[in-house]
Each structure stands twice: as structure tokens, then as C-alpha cells.
Amino acid sequence: MRRKVNVSELVIGMYVAELDKPWENSSFLFQGFSIENDEDLAKLRGECQFVFIEEAQSTPASLKPAARPAAAPSVSTTITSRSGPGDSTPFHKEIKQVVQTQQLARSNISRVLDEARLGKTLDTKETKGAVTQMVSAVTANPNSMLWLANLRLKHERTASHCLNSAILCIAFGKHIGLSEVDLNMLGQGAMLHDIGKVRIPPAILDKAGALSEAEVQQVRKHPVDGEAVLKLTRQLPDKVLEIVRHHHERFDGKGYPDGLAGEQVPLGARIVGMVDAYDSLTAETPYHAALTPADALGVLRTEGADQFGKDLVQEFIRCLGIYPIGSLVQCNNGALAVVVSSTPASRLKPVIMVVRDERGKDTRPRMLLSLATMDPALAARWGLKGNVDPKTHNVDLSAIIAEETGT
């Protein structure tokens, strides 16, 4: 049970689940923690008037009326694991709020793809509703939605790709200031952009080697096929159909199916095309190994200007940052962590979830560290060396994200 407690009544052993202000406006490293020493008590009393404690996660002794009073503040600082699946931290609370939206959208796009694969008449009305919820979720909790975009289900590769593309497109569209109407159009286009691929034989889609010329031409039909099957529904705006048809057009005129160039390529189609390329680069497929988010952004930086426009690519890189949400990073002390949250003002100092400590041991439960609010004395230890490849360190990010989200 959660209980409101005045800071003067706090004692060591109580679990602080929520402050009387946003966590990012405090100096605390962790989102949800047990009070472990007198320094914790002093900081809480200095920054808050009251907090909410979680009795189930507090020590029994701390809840007794005769719990000992606070001693004088200590200068020691202890870092302990303070997060885990099901915790009442703001991060996990946000995840719980958005995971239902993500699952609804995944279910919807899977159903539409299955219906298209079976040649049924499509009903895309629910897609609009799912995207509207996603726009609201990205607006309210952008970090949590981007975190979920890294959850890939191997048995639903196309559905995962469409869903992840929609999340990334909406987040980027929000970043560049698109209206809510345009965000919804962009999200629908991204969700449905690869529906034409249901007409491509799996043997071609999953082929590990180079495609023959005939196979390449068959793959290149999917934007037109997708537009055609969606037109029959009479449920989608022209802007959405435009995105589906033109998401493989390129700024240099070397795309398909119509060879459009420059500003002839609609902005929505360019955004979906760019995000499509990024998400494909970061996904494991039968024909290429997954790149890290940072390496995928590097590819876009060097090759994307001609394809999508230099300004658009640079803004996308600026949106995701040097340490994209969901990427694996190494701390100065050798620990490994996943980036779970960041803001434009703290792209170099995100909130991270430690998954392997400095001794190389997997952490359970996993602690959250806010590098932006970390004490300078600890910053040298927990600061980021840079991005690392999960495969090199045998870290399964998708499994970690699934465990933390309870999916």
C-alpha cells in the first residue's frame, strides 16, 4: 500500500516510491529507492515537504511507530539496486501506461497484415484509432514509447517493423513540430507502409543471398501493391496512400516506383523512408546483421543526405541523440547499461538502466541512474565511455526490454 508521509517522519528502511515533485527536478539518482542512510534522509528533508512510501517494499522495522529517529547526516553515499520489474518508479509507471497502447497497435497491424495476406477485404478504421492513441502516448511519454520501439518479436518481424517505424515517425514528427493531424497521417502511413510486402513470397523476403533481377523487380512492386490494396478500403486519406506509394522514392531521384526527386517526394514519405531505413538497419534479418542504433545513425549521416535530404537526416540524428534510447552503453567503470530516457538538454547525460556491473555480473534488480543529476563525485565513475555492440557483450536487449515491461 502506498502512503503519504511528511519528510520529518521518514526513517531508514522506508521505500520512497514518489516525490512531491517530478523526479527530473530533484537531485536524486534513482527513480524509486529505499532510504539507506542519514544522507538520504537529509536530502529528502532538504528538497521535499512530503513523499509517498510503498509499504510492501519498506522494511517491517521502518513501519513500526517506534522507528528510530534520524541521526546526524553522514557524508557516505551508497549506490544500490533500486529498480526492478513491477516497481513503482516513474519509469515503470510510464511503461505500464504506454505498453497497452503499444500492444493494441501491434495487434491491429498484425491483423491487417494477416487479412491482406489472405486476400480479405481490409478494415483499417481501427488503425486510425490505434495511431491516435500512439500520438497521445508519444506526446505524454516519448521516452517510454521509444523504449518500446526496441522490442522486436522475431515471429512478427514485419509487424514489429511497421509498429516501430510508426513510433519513431511520430516521435520525430513531434520533434520537428508537425501538427496533430499530420502526426496521425504520418503514423498511419508508417504503420501501413509495408503492407504490399504480403504479396512477396517468403522465400524472397527471407533470402540470405543477393536477389536476382526478377526478384528485385518483384520486391519493388510492394509500394504500388500496398497503395492498391489500401485504396480499395476507401477509408484512408490521400496523404496516407501517398506515403505508402512513395516511401521508397529518394531525394536524388534514384528511388521507386515513380522516380520522384527533391521536394517532389512528399515530406511524410521521406520521413517514413528514412525511418524505414534506420529501423531496418537496426534489425536482425536473414540477410544482414543488426547494427547498433549509433552505427545506424552513422550510416544515415554518411549515406542518407542524398536519399532523404541533408537537413532531414541531421534533424533525425538530433532527435535521437548520440545515445539513442534503447542503445547499450559502457560506463567509465566498465559497467554496461541501456539508455532508457533523455531530454534535449541532457542528451549526453541520459537516464540509464545498469544491466551488468563493473565486475561483469548481470544485475538483478536493475538500477536506474540519472546521469544529469548525479553528484560530480560519482560522475567520473558512472559517466559514459560510449556506445557498444550488444552482440560483442552477449547482451539480449530485446529480452531485457520484454522483462522490464512485463511483455
C-alpha positions, -999 to +999 in steps of 0.1 A: +000+000+000+012+035-008+011+061+019+018+099+020+045+107+047+058+141+058+096+141+054+101+147+091+086+113+098+108+094+073+132+068+087+158+045+072+143+014+055+113+031+040+109+028+003+103+062-014+080+055-045+071+091-054+082+126-045+061+157-042+076+169-075+089+154-108+120+132-103+138+151-130+135+183-109+153+166-080+189+157-073+181+120-067+199+095-089+172+069-088+135+069-096+122+050-066+146+039-038+149+027-002+162+052+024+195+036+033+214+062+053+213+095+071+224+113+039+193+101+021+171+114+049+189+148+049+185+152+011+148+143+012+142+167+040+161+194+022+142+190-011+107+178-003+079+185+021+063+151+017+068+118-002+048+087-009+063+055+005+055+019-006+049-002+025+053-035+007+088-026-003+098-010+030+114-029+058+090-040+085+110-022+112+107+011+094+069+009+096+068+005+134+056+036+153+088+034+174+111+035+144+144+052+155+148+090+148+173+103+123+209+107+133+232+134+121+238+135+083+266+113+070+290+120+042+288+085+027+270+077-005+259+042-014+246+031-048+223+001-047+198-016-070+166+003-068+145-008-097+130-039-110+100-053-129+069-042-113+085-014-092+065+018-086+092+040-101+081+067-125+098+048-153+079+016-147+047+035-142+051+052-175+059+019-192+027+004-178+008+033-191+021+030-227+025-007-231-012-013-236-012+013-264+017-004-280+002-039-277-031-026-292-013-012-321+008-044-326-024-065-325-040-041-351-012-041-376-008-079-372-045-084-380-044-061-410-013-079-424-029-113-419-061-102-437-041-088-466-021-120-468-053-140-470-068-117-496-096-105-473-112-071-476-094-048-452-108-027-424-084+000-414-107+020-392-091+005-360-057+015-374-066+052-372-077+047-335-045+029-326-024+056-342-044+083-324-036+066-291+001+063-301+003+100-309-011+108-274+013+083-258+043+097-276+033+132-266+029+123-230+057+097-226+081+099-256+109+081-238+088+051-229+074+048-264+108+049-279+120+023-254+092+000-266+103+006-302+133-016-294+112-046-285+113-069-316+093-101-318+111-125-342+080-143-352+063-110-361+092-093-380+071-072-404+045-062-378+073-052-354+090-032-381+058-014-390+050-006-354+085+006-346+085+027-377+052+043-366+066+051-331+098+066-345+080+086-371+055+101-346+083+110-322+103+126-350+073+144-364+066+157-329+103+168-327+100+189-359+067+204-349+041+187-371+005+193-363-016+166-346-034+160-378-002+155-397+012+132-369-018+110-373-014+108-411+023+101-407+016+074-381-010+057-403+013+058-433+042+043-413+020+016-398+008+005-432+038+013-454+049-023-460+015-039-464+023-045-501+050-070-490+024-096-481+023-103-519+060-111-519+068-148-514+086-155-481+114-172-500+123-138-515+118-118-483+139-142-463+166-148-489+200-145-474+219-140-506+216-115-534+183-112-552+180-119-589+168-091-612+134-106-614+132-109-576+143-073-572+115-061-595+090-082-575+102-065-543+100-031-559+063-036-566+053-035-529+047+002-527+023+002-556+006-031-544+003-016-509-014+016-523-037-005-544-050-028-517-055+002-493-073+022-519-100-005-520-109+002-484-120+038-491-111+045-455-077+063-458-069+099-467-048+106-498-018+116-477-016+082-461-018+065-495+008+089-508+032+078-480+026+041-488+033+046-525+063+069-522+082+058-492+109+043-514+113+075-535+146+092-529+158+128-528+183+122-556+157+107-579+170+072-577+141+057-558+109+039-570+082+035-582+079+069-599+115+083-598+105+114-579+132+138-568+138+166-543+107+183-530+086+162-553+089+135-527+062+143-501+077+151-466+057+123-450+071+097-475+106+110-469+103+107-432+088+072-434+115+062-459+143+074-436+128+058-405+122+026-425+159+025-435+170+032-399+148+006-383+158-020-409+195-013-402+190-020-365+170-052-370+185-087-373+174-103-406+183-134-426+203-112-450+222-088-426+233-085-390+217-057-369+237-025-364+237-007-332+215+025-331+246+046-331+261+028-361+228+030-380+227+068-374+263+068-387+252+052-419+224+077-423+249+105-417+272+094-445+247+080-470+213+095-461+217+131-473+214+121-510+184+098-502+164+118-478+178+153-477+207+166-455+185+187-433+160+159-425+188+134-417+206+159-394+174+167-376+166+130-371+201+124-356+195+154-334+161+139-323+176+105-313+208+119-299+243+105-295+230+078-271+196+067-287+170+053-263+174+015-262+211+015-270+237-003-250+264+019-234+295+014-214+302+034-183+337+046-172+338+019-145+332-008-171+295-014-163+270-019-191+237-001-192+208+006-215+196+041-222+160+045-211+154+082-211+168+116-221+159+151-228+172+176-254+190+194-225+207+162-213+215+141-244+250+134-231+237+125-197+207+103-201+189+081-175+204+046-178+195+012-165+225-008-154+223-044-168+258-056-159+280-042-131+317-033-132+326-069-123+308-082-153+279-097-134+243-093-146+224-070-122+191-080-105+171-059-099+184-034-124+191+001-110+183+034-127+208+062-127+201+098-137+234+110-151+222+145-155+215+149-117+244+128-105+268+142-079+300+153-096+320+129-073+301+100-089+300+113-124+336+102-132+327+067-122+293+064-140+299+087-170+296+072-204+325+059-224+303+054-255+280+031-273+289-006-275+275-036-296+252-059-276+264-089-296+300-083-285+290-085-249+263-112-253+235-089-241+200-096-254+184-061-253+150-073-266+148-098-237+157-071-212+131-047-225+105-075-225+113-084-189+112-048-177+079-041-195+063-074-185+055-083-221 
